[in-house]
Amino acid sequence: MYSAIPCVVLLAAFLLYRLFVRQSLPIHGLRIAPAHQKHWLWGHEYAFWLQETNVKQSQHSRWAALLGPVYRIKAPLFNPDVLVVSDNVSTQHIFQHCYRYVKAPEFRPNAEKWFGKGIVWAEGEEHQQQRKVLAPAFTLASVKRMTDDVILCAENLNARLLKHLDTQVGEAASTNISAFVSSCTLDIIGRVAFGHDFGGGQSEDAKNISESWHSDVLLAHTMIGFCAPLLISKFPWIQKLPITALQNEGIAKRVAIRIGSQMLKENATNAAAMTDSTTDNGKDILTILLNNSRKTKESERLSDQVLLENISTFIMVGHETTACTVNFALYELAGHRDVQIKLRQEIHELGSDLNYDRISNLPYLDAVTRESLRLHPAAPRSDRVALEDDVIPFGSPVTTANGEVIMSLPIKAGQVIQIPISVMNTDPEVWGPDSHSFSPERWLTPEGPPTGRLPHGPYTTLASFLDGPRRCLGWRLAILEFKVMLTILIRDFAFERTGANIKEFRAATTQAFVGDEIMMPLLVRYLGGQRSASSED
């Protein structure tokens, strides 16, 4: 018994030393989220999970209003405190030095399981190489060539929606629009990623992908789904346990690799018959990448497996993120009839000749797109871990818990950082007192938003696509999909809210829930062949 006493004393001394070291770090001078909202085991993370990600209801928004753009929270499982920053200068510093600030460790196991070791999973030099190889498939010229496929899929969506309404009773029918939108974005990404037709969501592969994703999202919305990534991050050996749910690969990953492998075989056969003067004019992403691969050194090429896992990544990340933002855009339009009518009038004036440039140049559609992305980013937050000691600058003074005013914060390697995108997009100090309101007109006023104080990003001044070397590679395609789908849907249908209590939760991506079900019920009415916005009156 006595021999155990020194061990206990040493353990106690070690824990006290760790506590002393933690308390001496500069981050502990920051203000902290309210203690009464902290869970004894899960820290303040549990409060985030319980609350909506809706910009008006999110815990990040409430604490930012209380504590400012820089504060700390208690981490789950007794880990060191987490730094939360929505200051634009701070986040720009982190995004620009993305290989110094990598994605949180709990993200990567799920990413590998769902869609493989593609660009979303990769870090450091591996990410740099993948991005260099993949970037030519997402240039403006490449995306423009995808427009016809995107328009075709959106028109097919309208046809399916009209067919559904024909089976309903009454002029307007309550419809779970998210099911239609998701099948359309899957159709689009199937065509533009590797020239595959998912049949309007009716093919066996499409149904399997949809059901798998639906199950994953529902799981993420449960206590098990909340706990599992945190436990795996803390105890990585859990991943090796012989548990089916931990070992099974994502359905989309399996589908992409199966279909893509066949395409690679066909491409190799075609390539053998091609000369230097002939080219494959395919416009899908996989064909573009394979064509470019022939022109590069073998040492700079991606393996077939990595190419296919990137296609898998595009299928899941590309279709579901766009779908969720389109769903919430329709919800906003359904609740703002004046905006919907004004948008429809602009679309009707466009006529039937749809192409990339004409759709892209519609000013009110562009304003609606920006406002929807501002209020409903597909990923409402981004988590990072510092790989080395650093000093994070602030764009405005931060007052610490003891009243000291600071303009930067030294951090240590291993510091976990949360960046709430939804807060950056709705900061009242930047966007004004109506920052949480849906108002496309804010983008059309002569003075416009205060550009000098807005977040940075590839799509003007929104943080929704992040920034820096890890900004969303497919942002141009996402904007094209969004605008084409809204154009064709609003042209032919009117949308109203049903009165259902729709809540917005973070479950893999931002999702609409009614109770425990993933759905976006809207009243949908076909406008016939009418081309006058006043026909709704």
HELIX and SHEET records of a PDB file:
HELIX    1   1 ALA A    4  SER A   24  1                                  21    
HELIX    2   2 PRO A   26  GLY A   29  5                                   4    
HELIX    3   3 ALA A   35  GLN A   37  5                                   3    
HELIX    4   4 GLU A   45  LEU A   50  1                                   6    
HELIX    5   5 GLN A   59  LEU A   67  1                                   9    
HELIX    6   6 PRO A   76  PHE A   78  5                                   3    
HELIX    7   7 ASN A   88  GLN A   96  1                                   9    
HELIX    8   8 PHE A  107  PHE A  115  1                                   9    
HELIX    9   9 GLY A  124  LEU A  134  1                                  11    
HELIX   10  10 ALA A  135  PHE A  138  5                                   4    
HELIX   11  11 LEU A  140  LYS A  144  1                                   5    
HELIX   12  12 THR A  147  ASP A  166  1                                  20    
HELIX   13  13 ILE A  177  PHE A  194  1                                  18    
HELIX   14  14 GLY A  199  GLY A  201  5                                   3    
HELIX   15  15 GLU A  204  ALA A  220  1                                  17    
HELIX   16  16 MET A  223  LYS A  234  1                                  12    
HELIX   17  17 PRO A  236  LYS A  240  5                                   5    
HELIX   18  18 THR A  244  GLN A  247  1                                   4    
HELIX   19  19 ILE A  251  ALA A  273  1                                  23    
HELIX   20  20 ILE A  285  ARG A  294  1                                  10    
HELIX   21  21 GLU A  298  GLU A  300  5                                   3    
HELIX   22  22 ASP A  304  GLY A  335  1                                  32    
HELIX   23  23 ARG A  337  LEU A  350  1                                  14    
HELIX   24  24 TYR A  356  SER A  360  1                                   5    
HELIX   25  25 PRO A  363  LEU A  375  1                                  13    
HELIX   26  26 ILE A  421  MET A  424  1                                   4    
HELIX   27  27 PRO A  428  TRP A  431  1                                   4    
HELIX   28  28 PRO A  440  TRP A  443  5                                   4    
HELIX   29  29 THR A  451  ARG A  453  5                                   3    
HELIX   30  30 GLY A  468  ARG A  470  5                                   3    
HELIX   31  31 TRP A  475  ASP A  492  1                                  18    
HELIX   32  32 ALA A  533  GLU A  536  5                                   4    
SHEET    1   A 5 VAL A  70  ILE A  73  0                                        
SHEET    2   A 5 VAL A  82  VAL A  85 -1                                        
SHEET    3   A 5 VAL A 416  PRO A 420  1                                        
SHEET    4   A 5 ARG A 381  ALA A 386 -1                                        
SHEET    5   A 5 TYR A 101  LYS A 103 -1                                        
SHEET    1   B 3 ALA A 172  ASN A 176  0                                        
SHEET    2   B 3 PRO A 521  TYR A 526 -1                                        
SHEET    3   B 3 PHE A 493  ARG A 497 -1                                        
SHEET    1   C 2 ASP A 390  THR A 399  0                                        
SHEET    2   C 2 VAL A 405  ILE A 411 -1                                        
SHEET    1   D 3 LYS A 503  ARG A 506  0                                        
SHEET    2   D 3 THR A 510  VAL A 514 -1                                        
SHEET    3   D 3 GLU A 517  ILE A 518 -1                                        
END                                                                             
